[in-house]
Amino acid sequence: MKKLSILAISIFAMSTTAMAATSGTSVDGHYVIPLTINLDLSSIDFGDVWTDSIVAAESVEATVTGENGETFTYKITSKESLIKIVDNYNTENTTMSDPLTLADATPTVIPFTVGLNTSGLTENQDIDTDVTVTVIYNDIAGTTSA
């Protein structure tokens, strides 16, 4: 019994010295509304296509919302070389666009077309691809990077 009480006193003594002190941390932050994009590609259906035929490009709009007054850049790409993408702001689509500014409470619309380069088609070829729209904020006002 004496050993048990010595053990209990020893555990109590060690646990009281091991108590952590409380501390506080202060962080100055700037909340930014996340960029969101609404994109409807359901209108893109070229149907049956023949090699070297002329196929009308399909119009698509990407609607971007985020923090009012902040600027963002975007890029529209496809891994399929037969897909041609042209937009009104950035015709290359291999690099990020010039910065666009989000207007107060108004979504920014990025109109673009998705076309098909039929000169590279082969007989009975199916094309199934992804069109990727990337949007990122530029420098956010009132923030710095470490």
C-alpha positions as CSV (number, residue, x, y, z in Angstrom):
1,M,0.0,0.0,0.0
2,K,2.9,2.3,0.8
3,K,4.4,1.7,-2.7
4,L,1.0,2.5,-4.2
5,S,0.7,5.8,-2.4
6,I,4.3,6.8,-3.3
7,L,3.6,5.9,-6.9
8,A,0.4,8.0,-6.8
9,I,2.2,11.0,-5.3
10,S,5.0,10.6,-7.9
11,I,2.5,10.6,-10.8
12,F,0.7,13.6,-9.3
13,A,4.0,15.5,-8.8
14,M,5.1,14.8,-12.4
15,S,1.8,15.7,-13.9
16,T,1.6,19.1,-12.1
17,T,5.0,20.1,-13.4
18,A,4.0,19.0,-16.9
19,M,1.0,21.3,-17.2
20,A,1.2,23.6,-20.2
21,A,1.0,27.3,-19.8
22,T,-1.8,29.0,-21.9
23,S,-0.8,31.3,-24.6
24,G,-2.5,33.3,-27.3
25,T,-1.7,33.9,-31.0
26,S,-3.0,36.9,-32.9
27,V,-3.4,36.7,-36.7
28,D,-4.3,39.7,-38.9
29,G,-6.2,38.3,-41.9
30,H,-8.0,39.5,-44.9
31,Y,-10.9,37.2,-46.0
32,V,-11.3,37.0,-49.7
33,I,-14.4,35.5,-51.3
34,P,-13.3,32.4,-53.2
35,L,-13.4,32.6,-57.0
36,T,-16.2,30.6,-58.4
37,I,-16.9,29.7,-62.0
38,N,-20.1,28.7,-63.8
39,L,-19.5,26.9,-67.0
40,D,-22.0,25.1,-69.3
41,L,-20.4,23.0,-72.0
42,S,-23.6,21.0,-72.8
43,S,-24.1,23.0,-76.0
44,I,-20.9,21.5,-77.5
45,D,-21.9,18.7,-79.8
46,F,-20.4,18.7,-83.2
47,G,-22.4,15.6,-84.3
48,D,-21.1,13.5,-87.3
49,V,-18.1,15.2,-88.9
50,W,-16.1,14.4,-92.0
51,T,-12.4,15.0,-92.6
52,D,-11.8,18.6,-93.9
53,S,-15.4,19.6,-93.4
54,I,-16.2,23.0,-92.0
55,V,-17.8,22.8,-88.6
56,A,-19.2,25.9,-86.8
57,A,-17.6,26.7,-83.5
58,E,-19.9,26.5,-80.4
59,S,-20.2,29.5,-78.2
60,V,-19.7,29.1,-74.5
61,E,-19.6,31.5,-71.6
62,A,-17.7,31.2,-68.3
63,T,-19.2,33.3,-65.5
64,V,-16.7,34.2,-62.8
65,T,-17.6,35.7,-59.4
66,G,-15.4,36.6,-56.5
67,E,-14.1,39.5,-54.4
68,N,-15.4,42.9,-55.7
69,G,-12.6,45.1,-57.1
70,E,-10.0,42.3,-57.2
71,T,-8.2,41.2,-60.4
72,F,-7.9,37.7,-61.7
73,T,-6.4,35.9,-64.6
74,Y,-7.7,32.9,-66.4
75,K,-6.7,30.2,-69.0
76,I,-8.8,28.0,-71.1
77,T,-7.2,24.8,-72.5
78,S,-7.8,21.4,-73.9
79,K,-5.4,18.6,-74.2
80,E,-6.8,17.5,-77.5
81,S,-5.0,19.1,-80.4
82,L,-8.0,18.9,-82.6
83,I,-10.0,21.3,-80.3
84,K,-9.6,25.0,-81.1
85,I,-10.5,27.5,-78.4
86,V,-10.8,31.2,-79.0
87,D,-12.0,33.8,-76.5
88,N,-12.6,37.5,-76.7
89,Y,-9.8,38.5,-74.3
90,N,-6.9,36.1,-74.8
91,T,-6.7,34.4,-78.2
92,E,-3.6,32.3,-77.4
93,N,-4.9,30.3,-74.5
94,T,-1.4,28.9,-73.9
95,T,-0.6,31.5,-71.2
96,M,-2.7,33.3,-68.6
97,S,-4.8,36.1,-69.7
98,D,-4.3,39.8,-69.0
99,P,-5.8,40.6,-65.6
100,L,-9.6,41.2,-65.5
101,T,-11.2,43.1,-62.6
102,L,-14.3,41.8,-60.8
103,A,-16.9,44.5,-60.9
104,D,-19.0,45.4,-57.8
105,A,-21.7,42.6,-57.4
106,T,-21.5,41.8,-61.1
107,P,-20.2,38.5,-62.4
108,T,-17.5,38.7,-65.0
109,V,-18.4,36.9,-68.2
110,I,-15.7,35.3,-70.4
111,P,-17.2,34.4,-73.8
112,F,-15.3,31.9,-75.8
113,T,-15.8,29.4,-78.6
114,V,-14.9,25.8,-78.9
115,G,-14.2,24.6,-82.4
116,L,-13.0,21.5,-84.1
117,N,-9.9,21.2,-86.4
118,T,-11.2,18.7,-88.9
119,S,-8.1,18.6,-91.0
120,G,-6.5,16.3,-88.5
121,L,-9.4,13.9,-88.2
122,T,-9.0,10.3,-89.2
123,E,-11.7,7.9,-90.2
124,N,-14.0,6.6,-87.4
125,Q,-12.1,8.8,-84.9
126,D,-14.0,9.7,-81.7
127,I,-12.9,12.9,-79.8
128,D,-13.6,12.9,-76.1
129,T,-11.8,15.7,-74.3
130,D,-11.9,18.0,-71.4
131,V,-12.0,21.8,-71.7
132,T,-10.3,23.3,-68.6
133,V,-10.9,26.8,-67.4
134,T,-8.4,28.0,-64.7
135,V,-9.0,31.2,-62.7
136,I,-6.7,32.6,-60.1
137,Y,-6.5,35.8,-58.1
138,N,-3.7,38.2,-58.8
139,D,-2.2,40.3,-56.0
140,I,-5.0,40.7,-53.4
141,A,-5.2,44.2,-52.0
142,G,-4.2,44.6,-48.4
143,T,-2.1,41.4,-48.3
144,T,1.6,40.6,-48.5
145,S,3.4,37.3,-49.1
146,A,6.2,36.2,-46.8
